[in-house]
Amino acid sequence: MLESSSISRANSAASLTKTPHLSAADQALIDAAWSQHAKAVPAAASDPFAALTVDDWRTVAQVLDVPRQVVTALRERQVSR
Protein backbone atom coordinates (compact mmCIF):
# COMPACT_ATOMS: atom_id res chain seq x y z
CA MET A 1 0.00 0.00 0.00
CA LEU A 2 1.36 3.43 -0.96
CA GLU A 3 1.67 6.14 1.62
CA SER A 4 0.32 9.60 0.89
CA SER A 5 3.87 11.05 0.92
CA SER A 6 4.95 8.56 -1.79
CA ILE A 7 1.96 9.52 -3.92
CA SER A 8 2.72 13.20 -3.38
CA ARG A 9 6.35 12.71 -4.46
CA ALA A 10 5.26 10.79 -7.53
CA ASN A 11 2.81 13.53 -8.51
CA SER A 12 5.44 16.23 -7.96
CA ALA A 13 7.99 14.38 -10.08
CA ALA A 14 5.44 13.90 -12.84
CA SER A 15 4.52 17.58 -12.85
CA LEU A 16 8.19 18.57 -13.15
CA THR A 17 8.68 16.49 -16.27
CA LYS A 18 5.81 18.16 -18.13
CA THR A 19 6.92 21.05 -20.33
CA PRO A 20 4.35 23.83 -20.24
CA HIS A 21 3.80 25.67 -23.49
CA LEU A 22 3.68 29.43 -23.22
CA SER A 23 1.52 31.63 -25.34
CA ALA A 24 3.20 34.25 -27.48
CA ALA A 25 1.86 36.93 -25.13
CA ASP A 26 3.34 35.16 -22.08
CA GLN A 27 6.69 34.74 -23.80
CA ALA A 28 6.68 38.43 -24.75
CA LEU A 29 6.04 39.37 -21.11
CA ILE A 30 8.92 37.17 -19.96
CA ASP A 31 11.24 38.62 -22.60
CA ALA A 32 10.30 42.16 -21.58
CA ALA A 33 10.92 41.35 -17.91
CA TRP A 34 14.36 39.88 -18.69
CA SER A 35 15.21 42.93 -20.76
CA GLN A 36 14.22 45.24 -17.91
CA HIS A 37 16.19 43.11 -15.44
CA ALA A 38 19.31 43.23 -17.65
CA LYS A 39 19.17 47.03 -17.70
CA ALA A 40 18.96 47.13 -13.88
CA VAL A 41 22.11 45.08 -13.31
CA PRO A 42 24.85 47.44 -12.12
CA ALA A 43 28.00 47.84 -14.16
CA ALA A 44 31.27 46.55 -12.77
CA ALA A 45 32.69 48.88 -10.15
CA SER A 46 36.08 50.43 -10.67
CA ASP A 47 38.90 49.72 -8.24
CA PRO A 48 39.11 52.74 -5.91
CA PHE A 49 42.64 51.74 -4.85
CA ALA A 50 44.14 51.36 -8.32
CA ALA A 51 45.41 54.94 -8.46
CA LEU A 52 47.13 54.88 -5.06
CA THR A 53 50.91 55.15 -5.08
CA VAL A 54 53.32 53.49 -2.64
CA ASP A 55 53.43 56.74 -0.67
CA ASP A 56 49.62 56.79 -0.56
CA TRP A 57 49.57 53.25 0.83
CA ARG A 58 52.18 54.24 3.40
CA THR A 59 49.96 57.14 4.47
CA VAL A 60 46.95 54.82 4.71
CA ALA A 61 48.92 52.52 7.01
CA GLN A 62 49.98 55.46 9.17
CA VAL A 63 46.48 56.93 9.39
CA LEU A 64 44.98 53.55 10.28
CA ASP A 65 47.89 52.86 12.65
CA VAL A 66 48.48 49.40 11.21
CA PRO A 67 51.60 47.77 9.77
CA ARG A 68 52.16 48.29 6.04
CA GLN A 69 51.80 44.53 5.57
CA VAL A 70 48.13 44.87 6.51
CA VAL A 71 47.38 47.42 3.79
CA THR A 72 49.52 45.43 1.34
CA ALA A 73 47.37 42.37 2.06
CA LEU A 74 44.26 44.49 1.49
CA ARG A 75 45.65 45.85 -1.77
CA GLU A 76 46.51 42.36 -3.00
CA ARG A 77 43.09 41.09 -1.91
CA GLN A 78 44.57 38.51 0.45
CA VAL A 79 42.13 39.48 3.18
CA SER A 80 38.71 37.88 3.16
CA ARG A 81 35.72 38.21 5.43
trRosetta pair geometry for C-beta under 8 A, 3 or more apart (Angstrom, degrees):
i j d omega theta_ij theta_ji phi_ij phi_ji
2 6 4.8 -124 -167 80 93 128
2 7 5.5 100 137 -53 127 92
3 6 4.8 99 57 3 78 102
3 7 7.2 -145 96 -3 43 86
4 7 5.6 -54 -149 38 37 112
4 8 6.2 42 151 -23 68 105
5 8 5.5 -51 -146 36 33 116
5 9 6.4 36 154 -19 65 103
6 9 5.8 -52 -149 36 31 110
6 10 6.4 31 152 -19 64 106
7 10 5.7 -55 -149 37 31 112
7 11 6.3 31 154 -18 66 106
8 11 5.8 -55 -148 37 30 109
8 12 6.3 30 154 -19 65 107
9 12 5.7 -54 -145 37 31 111
9 13 6.2 31 157 -19 66 106
10 13 5.9 -53 -146 37 29 110
10 14 6.3 30 154 -19 63 108
11 14 5.7 -56 -148 37 31 112
11 15 6.4 28 155 -19 65 106
12 15 5.9 -57 -148 35 30 108
12 16 6.6 30 154 -21 64 106
13 16 5.8 -56 -151 32 32 112
13 17 6.8 27 155 -18 64 106
14 17 6.1 -60 -153 33 33 108
14 18 7.1 37 151 -26 64 101
15 18 5.9 -48 -155 22 39 113
22 26 4.2 -127 -170 89 100 123
22 27 4.8 124 114 -56 128 86
22 30 7.3 -28 -166 -3 163 137
23 26 4.7 98 52 6 77 101
23 27 7.0 -145 92 -3 41 86
24 27 5.7 -55 -146 39 32 111
24 28 6.3 36 153 -23 65 106
25 28 5.7 -53 -149 34 30 114
25 29 6.6 32 152 -20 63 103
26 29 5.7 -53 -152 34 33 112
26 30 6.5 32 152 -17 66 104
27 30 5.6 -53 -149 37 34 112
27 31 6.2 35 153 -19 66 106
28 31 5.7 -53 -145 38 31 112
28 32 6.3 32 155 -20 64 106
29 32 5.8 -54 -147 36 30 111
29 33 6.4 31 154 -20 64 106
30 33 5.7 -55 -148 35 31 111
30 34 6.4 30 154 -17 65 104
31 34 5.8 -54 -147 37 31 109
31 35 6.3 34 153 -21 64 106
32 35 5.6 -53 -148 35 31 114
32 36 6.4 31 153 -18 65 105
33 36 5.7 -54 -148 37 32 109
33 37 6.2 34 152 -21 65 107
34 37 5.5 -53 -145 37 33 114
34 38 6.3 37 155 -24 66 104
35 38 5.8 -51 -148 31 30 112
35 39 6.8 28 153 -17 61 104
36 39 5.9 -56 -154 34 33 111
36 40 6.6 30 150 -20 65 109
37 40 5.7 -62 -152 35 34 111
37 41 7.0 47 151 -37 65 94
38 41 6.0 -37 -156 7 36 115
42 45 7.6 15 137 -53 121 85
46 50 7.2 -85 165 12 90 132
47 50 4.1 92 91 -37 112 106
49 52 5.2 -39 -167 9 66 123
49 74 7.9 -172 -101 127 167 98
49 75 6.0 -150 148 -120 144 79
52 56 3.9 -135 -161 96 87 138
52 57 5.7 105 142 -53 123 79
52 60 7.4 4 -158 -26 148 133
52 75 7.8 -115 72 -112 129 120
53 56 4.7 107 48 2 66 101
53 57 7.3 -129 98 -2 40 85
54 57 5.7 -53 -151 36 34 110
54 58 6.4 38 148 -22 65 104
55 58 5.4 -50 -148 33 35 116
55 59 6.5 37 151 -20 65 102
56 59 5.6 -54 -152 35 32 112
56 60 6.5 37 148 -22 65 102
57 60 5.4 -46 -148 32 36 116
57 61 6.5 39 152 -19 64 101
57 68 7.0 78 136 -149 100 94
57 71 5.3 162 -170 127 91 132
57 72 7.2 74 173 -74 139 65
57 75 6.5 -17 -117 -57 132 144
58 61 5.8 -53 -154 34 32 112
58 62 6.5 30 149 -18 64 106
58 68 6.5 -17 -111 -107 63 119
59 62 5.6 -55 -147 37 34 111
59 63 6.1 32 156 -19 68 107
60 63 5.9 -56 -144 38 28 108
60 64 6.1 13 161 -4 64 113
60 71 5.2 128 100 -127 117 150
61 64 6.2 -65 -142 48 25 100
61 66 5.7 -105 -150 74 70 73
61 67 6.7 -37 -160 141 121 18
61 68 4.6 -30 -97 -92 167 60
61 70 6.9 134 -121 58 94 96
61 71 4.7 -112 -71 -1 90 136
62 65 7.2 21 -179 -76 32 47
64 70 7.7 -125 104 96 135 132
64 71 7.2 142 41 -67 140 112
66 70 4.2 -60 148 52 125 151
66 71 6.7 132 88 -35 115 88
67 70 5.3 111 66 -7 73 97
68 71 5.9 -58 -155 42 47 103
68 72 6.0 51 146 -24 74 106
69 72 5.4 -53 -143 38 33 116
69 73 6.3 39 155 -23 65 102
70 73 5.8 -52 -152 33 29 111
70 74 6.7 29 148 -17 62 104
71 74 5.3 -47 -148 36 40 116
71 75 6.2 45 151 -23 67 102
72 75 5.6 -51 -146 36 32 113
72 76 6.2 15 159 -4 66 111
73 76 6.1 -64 -141 49 27 99
73 78 4.4 -87 -158 65 80 110
73 79 5.1 88 134 -41 105 99
74 77 7.5 24 179 -77 32 35
74 78 7.8 -78 -54 44 19 73
74 79 5.4 -19 -90 19 59 133
